[in-house]
Amino acid sequence: MTKTSKISGFYKLGIQERTKIVKEFSGLSDDDITILQSEGLKLEQADKMIENVIGIMKVPLGIALNFTINGKDYLIPMATEEPSVVAAASNAAKIARGSGGFKTSSTEPIMIGQIQIIAENPERAKGIILENKEKILSIANAQDSTLIKLGGGTKDIDVRIISTNSGKMVILHLLVDVRDAMGANAVNTMAEAVAPFIEEITNCKVLLRIISNLATERLAMAEVIMKRGIIGDDAVEGIIDAYQFAVSDPYRAVTHNKGIMNGITSIVLATGNDTRAVEAGVHGYAAIGGKYKPLTTWEKNKDGDLVGRIEIPVAVGIVGGATINPVARASLKILGVKTARELSEIIAAVGLAQNFAALKALATEGIQRGHMSLHARNIAVMAGAKDNEIDRIAEILVNEKKIRLERAKELVKSGG
């Protein structure tokens, strides 16, 4: 039987029922379930990851449903503390199924290692570096034989001269194919190894030698068509107008992109990747033309349907780094991804879905009612509502505009 991520009434099920569905879909073992729900990251493991460890902070891990990406169904693990994010992504993906879901693509996993060179004659230094390109590649690739065997390694170099308040500087870029890793350790090691040779051949001083998190060579793209017959003409026009607002106003563009990052950061965190690196790279990419802009585009096609696209740098891995976290390993197993590129494309699709959901809510009923409905459900649970009472009590709280624990307790006591 073909696996499907379209699961009706999933949110109404208890945790153990949901777990059973995800377990069967993803082929999780009993040990995986134990890791996800009780054991997780152990204190002694955490102590090896960062300094001065005294505890572990847990974040809710939810599953976004309905995603079809390049014809394949996925369940999406999302780690977030914010209500409505998982539900919004699931709802957007459900609508997208009406046109076949999301279409995605990506470039090769090339990361950039930067070497800063202080030169009295920048043009001369640039020329010497380019003349020694093959030797530079050889030195860099000698640092990681495993990466080379996997088909990765430094593939090319680029040399730029930039103007600064301290004068002109020569910036050497190592373009490194990091395969299925995020790549920071490999790239930094290569940059460090190349630096002495650069100083030797140019007779110049090398300063910084470090990866760039603006991964413009490592892009993920996603596209979706939202049928006007499903979402309505008003929603189509409203979303396009909301998008144009973001194009023209950086104050709106930041919030527009924050909504996108609600989805992106959730899956990056769930899979044990570097949220700060991805966020910095994405926001840098949004401003790369000199003006901060939205990361998505929305327009109508000839049939009047809404077409959305996203293109973002996504530096994530499925090996190394914090992906050793057992919960991250279980999340990757739920996704069933085989390469870092596949993961990056899923992340792009989730970001696009999240953006659509936010814009649709803003352009139609407004964003706040959805947020308040989920908040009210949480308050009902805290008040002791039974499973069959939660939705009804939450609806009363929202309609009364009294989403308070005391009122919820009154409703639970009186039977609603």
C-alpha angles and dihedrals in degrees: 000000000000112000116239131194090202101101117169118222094003093146091055093058125093120254094260093050091050090047092053091053094049091045092054094043094050102031094241119176126228087256090055090054091049090052093049097046109030120354103043119142111000121223093241090053091050090051089062093050103057140004131274095009117189102160150339127262113212124210125198113262114208135176123237112210139203099042117151111179121179089343095308126108120230137185107216121215110212125185112202142131094212119101119230097026096101093040093048093051091048093050093048091049090050091055090046090058087072089073099034099277127260128343114208142178138171144195125243114289096261118162125190123234113196126210116189115211125190107209133172088209106033096180092053092048091049091052093050091050093051091048088056097046096123093050091049091052090048094052093047095048093048088070098068117032092170092057090049091052089053091055097261134108137105106328102177146346134232126198124202134178113216132187119231137167086261092055133264120331134192114229119196118199121203108203104211127186101214096181111203098352129089083237108214096126095046094046095046091049091052093048091050091050095050095047099080091051090051090052091048098052097039100034085224133125120258118209122168120030110179146120120271117230090205091092098187091158093054106063133162122200133193134181133189138179117214109199115234088217089063103039100027133239093271091058092048092052093041094052092049091050090048090051092050089052088057092047091056102037125050091199089063094037092061092054091043089056093042088062090052090051091053086074100033097049092046094059094038089055093044091055095049096251130142107275094185093053093049093044093048091048094048095049091045089053090051089059100036093112092056096264126075108245139175115275093223135057126211127193143145123260125214091277093054093250120140115253120196129188136181132188119184141156108251117186103183135137140202093208133050131012119052091340083095086076103112092226089053090051090052091048091052089050090053089053092046092211119168100192140027088243091059089051092050091052092051089051091053091050092050091050091052092048091050091051093050092050092050095046092046091052093046093047095048125022096358128253099261101070092059092048092047093048091057091043089051091052089054091050090049090053091049089051090057100257115168119240093260092050102048100085094043094049091044090054091051091050092051094046091048090045087227104120095168131133094233092055091046090053090052090053093048091049094048095042092249 
